[in-house]
Amino acid sequence: MSWLKKIAMILVVAFALYYLFTRPEDAAAAVRSFFGAFTSIGTFFDELAS
């Protein structure tokens, strides 16, 4: 089963690299929205605390 996880991880990394090199603007937007979610969660908890 370990080899299956390795193959899956290689495929995920290969897809991420392919996406990064073929569509860098879309990849940057995806990263921004991913980290924007953490900012939104932080704002939510700040508002709850105040």
Secondary structure by P-SEA (a helix, b strand, c coil): caaaaaaaaaaaaaaaaaaaaacaaaaaaaaaaaaaaaaaaaaaaaaaac
